[in-house]
Structures are given as C-alpha cells and as structure tokens.
C-alpha cells in the first residue's frame, strides 16, 4: 500500500491543500507577464527560485497527503511532481507572452526532490 494509515481528516486537509496549490501554480502559469521590475539577471534568478519554491511546496504537500516515507510513496510524489512540471510548461506554451521552457522542467524537478527530501527530514526529526 502506497498510502499509510493515519488521521483521515489530516490527510484530507493535505489533499485539499495540494489541489489548491496545484491550482495556484496553474493560475500563475496563466498570467501573460510576471515581470518583477528587477534588472533582467535578478528577475531571472527570482523566477527560477520561484519555480523551485512552488514545486517544493507541491511535493511536500503531496507527500504529507500520502503520509509515508516508504519508497513507493516517495517515488509516486516525484513522478507526480515531474508530471505536473511537464504539464505546467506545456500549459505555459499556450499563454500569450509565455513559453514552455524545458529547462524549467529540470528546475521544477529540483524543487520536487527538495520537497521530498524536506518531507523525509521532517518525518525523521519527528520520530527521533
């Protein structure tokens, strides 16, 4: 079983939070121009850090939904996170002023792996 037993209300809360967060990512990807007004190199760094951050949170919330540190559950989180990153870039390719960039999938994937790592570290600290 990928999903471990646990408080069902808590798991439903995290599932709803994950869905809302995925919707937030979709919304951000729908905005034609997210320019920060910073110089171009700073804007680039800010955008890439934002990619990492939003996918970190997505992966962390999904891992909390599954409530398991077992390999199949964490692999599912990684696969779902990367799949959503692919979908997100594909979606952006249809938004005027935006484009789907394959490099962003890699950056999003870094956020997914960091989210899973953060979840694992947090769970380990809870039970030490």
Secondary structure, DSSP 8 states (H G I E B T S, - for coil): --S----HHHHHHHHHHHHHHHHHHHHHHH-S----SS-HHHHHHHHHHHHHHHHHHHHHHHHHHHT--SHHHHHHHHHHHHHHHHHHHHHHTTSTT----HHHHHHHHHHHHHHHHHHHHHHHHHT-
